[in-house]
Amino acid sequence: MRFTVEDIDTSEVARRKALYGPLTEVVRELIDATIRTEVDDDTIREVHAQVRAATDRLRARQSDGPFGVRFTNDGDGMAWGNAVIGLRNAIAPPLTIARDPDGTHRSQFVLGAAYEGPPGLVHGGICALVLDQILGMTALAGDKPSFTGTLTLRFRRSTPLGPLRAQARVDRVEGVKTFVVGSLSDADGVTVEAEGVFILPAWARE
Ligand SMILES: CCCCCCCC(=O)SCCNC(=O)CCNC(=O)[C@H](O)C(C)(C)COP(=O)(O)OP(=O)(O)OC[C@H]1O[C@@H](n2cnc3c(N)ncnc32)[C@H](O)[C@@H]1OP(=O)(O)O
């Protein structure tokens, strides 16, 4: 499992954020544009060649596998490949998740065309993806890892593409298990309710 430490300071983290963040954002826009474009066939073929060339340039030097979850010496996490919050992951919406003083976690975000399931609606698996992340981050206590053991969703009504909110809070802790509840909402209220059991794995117990 790739939890690694990188010997870099905050200015280097800021430099990398400023470098990679805009690249990820333009690729995210490219995904949306690819779904929604109605330009002519020749333009599609030209853009295809340009994107192929850009991809080949990035591939000229790359890591062997996924990004992993990296930490600085100060313990700041860089989950930059994460599918929901990753700074370098263009398929991440991305979510910015804030923690209230009482431990509740919240996020406001927009899901566009790339997250469609039924027409105009968010794919159910994407709802699960977003809720797994926010419930999982809520379950974390200190530097202990916590893995989703069970995630239960109730889709109360369809979730429209567009602006959404998610929130989660710890319901209770029983030994190595943390029970978290949360929801996904649109402007009219809750669309999906979630309950999760997050577990401190045996290999991380003292
Ligand atoms: C930065 C934050 C990011 C958050 C990202 C979102 C979170 C994720 O996506 S995590 C990835 C998805 N999840 C996984 O891949 C987990 C795969 N499963 C595993 O690794 C293991 O089965 C794991 C860790 C869940 C449990 O294994 P292990 O540590 O051996 O547990 P074990 O010692 O047998 O059981 C401990 C307790 O948990 C319970 N338990 C075990 N598995 C489960 C489960 N799947 N669901 C509910 N309870 C469970 C047991 O009954 C036991 O309870 P009790 O203490 O009352 O007897």
The ligand as a MOL file (V3000), in Angstrom:
LIG
                    3D

  0  0  0     0  0            999 V3000
M  V30 BEGIN CTAB
M  V30 COUNTS 57 59 0 0 0
M  V30 BEGIN ATOM
M  V30 1 C -8.4600 10.0490 3.1890 0
M  V30 2 C -9.7460 9.2830 3.4960 0
M  V30 3 C -10.1790 8.5460 2.2720 0
M  V30 4 C -11.4660 7.8310 2.4400 0
M  V30 5 C -11.7380 7.1420 1.1540 0
M  V30 6 C -12.9760 6.3250 1.2050 0
M  V30 7 C -12.6970 5.0360 1.9290 0
M  V30 8 C -12.3910 3.9300 0.9840 0
M  V30 9 O -12.7290 3.9380 -0.1710 0
M  V30 10 S -11.5690 2.6090 1.6190 0
M  V30 11 C -11.5100 1.4650 0.2650 0
M  V30 12 C -12.6570 0.4900 0.2650 0
M  V30 13 N -12.5570 -0.4280 1.3700 0
M  V30 14 C -11.7010 -1.4810 1.3570 0
M  V30 15 O -10.9800 -1.7150 0.4020 0
M  V30 16 C -11.6800 -2.3390 2.5900 0
M  V30 17 C -11.4340 -3.8280 2.2450 0
M  V30 18 N -11.5820 -4.6440 3.4500 0
M  V30 19 C -10.5740 -4.7310 4.3440 0
M  V30 20 O -9.4610 -4.2190 4.1460 0
M  V30 21 C -10.8490 -5.4790 5.5970 0
M  V30 22 O -11.8800 -6.4370 5.3630 0
M  V30 23 C -11.2720 -4.5370 6.7650 0
M  V30 24 C -10.1240 -3.5770 7.0780 0
M  V30 25 C -12.5350 -3.7180 6.4110 0
M  V30 26 C -11.5900 -5.3790 8.0050 0
M  V30 27 O -10.5760 -6.3360 8.1290 0
M  V30 28 P -9.8650 -6.6240 9.5410 0
M  V30 29 O -9.0420 -5.4600 9.9360 0
M  V30 30 O -9.1500 -7.9260 9.4290 0
M  V30 31 O -11.1130 -6.7100 10.4820 0
M  V30 32 P -11.4390 -7.7760 11.6160 0
M  V30 33 O -10.3350 -7.7450 12.6290 0
M  V30 34 O -11.7780 -9.1070 10.9950 0
M  V30 35 O -12.7910 -7.1850 12.1960 0
M  V30 36 C -12.7930 -6.0490 13.0570 0
M  V30 37 C -14.2240 -5.7110 13.3760 0
M  V30 38 O -14.8190 -5.1600 12.1790 0
M  V30 39 C -15.9620 -5.9540 11.7790 0
M  V30 40 N -15.9370 -6.0390 10.3230 0
M  V30 41 C -15.0200 -6.6390 9.5460 0
M  V30 42 N -15.2920 -6.4320 8.2500 0
M  V30 43 C -16.4370 -5.7080 8.2200 0
M  V30 44 C -17.1960 -5.1610 7.1530 0
M  V30 45 N -16.8640 -5.3380 5.8850 0
M  V30 46 N -18.2930 -4.4360 7.4810 0
M  V30 47 C -18.6540 -4.2360 8.7670 0
M  V30 48 N -17.9390 -4.7060 9.8240 0
M  V30 49 C -16.8480 -5.4330 9.5360 0
M  V30 50 C -15.7580 -7.3210 12.4470 0
M  V30 51 O -16.9710 -7.9610 12.6570 0
M  V30 52 C -15.0890 -6.9240 13.7480 0
M  V30 53 O -16.0660 -6.4600 14.6400 0
M  V30 54 P -15.9290 -6.7040 16.2310 0
M  V30 55 O -14.7130 -5.8900 16.6630 0
M  V30 56 O -17.2100 -6.2060 16.7930 0
M  V30 57 O -15.7140 -8.1690 16.3950 0
M  V30 END ATOM
M  V30 BEGIN BOND
M  V30 1 1 1 2
M  V30 2 1 2 3
M  V30 3 1 3 4
M  V30 4 1 4 5
M  V30 5 1 5 6
M  V30 6 1 6 7
M  V30 7 1 7 8
M  V30 8 2 8 9
M  V30 9 1 8 10
M  V30 10 1 10 11
M  V30 11 1 11 12
M  V30 12 1 12 13
M  V30 13 1 13 14
M  V30 14 2 14 15
M  V30 15 1 14 16
M  V30 16 1 16 17
M  V30 17 1 17 18
M  V30 18 1 18 19
M  V30 19 2 19 20
M  V30 20 1 19 21
M  V30 21 1 21 22
M  V30 22 1 21 23
M  V30 23 1 23 24
M  V30 24 1 23 25
M  V30 25 1 23 26
M  V30 26 1 26 27
M  V30 27 1 27 28
M  V30 28 2 28 29
M  V30 29 1 28 30
M  V30 30 1 28 31
M  V30 31 1 31 32
M  V30 32 2 32 33
M  V30 33 1 32 34
M  V30 34 1 32 35
M  V30 35 1 35 36
M  V30 36 1 36 37
M  V30 37 1 37 38
M  V30 38 1 37 52
M  V30 39 1 38 39
M  V30 40 1 39 40
M  V30 41 1 39 50
M  V30 42 1 40 41
M  V30 43 1 40 49
M  V30 44 2 41 42
M  V30 45 1 42 43
M  V30 46 1 43 44
M  V30 47 2 43 49
M  V30 48 1 44 45
M  V30 49 2 44 46
M  V30 50 1 46 47
M  V30 51 2 47 48
M  V30 52 1 48 49
M  V30 53 1 50 51
M  V30 54 1 50 52
M  V30 55 1 52 53
M  V30 56 1 53 54
M  V30 57 2 54 55
M  V30 58 1 54 56
M  V30 59 1 54 57
M  V30 END BOND
M  V30 END CTAB
M  END
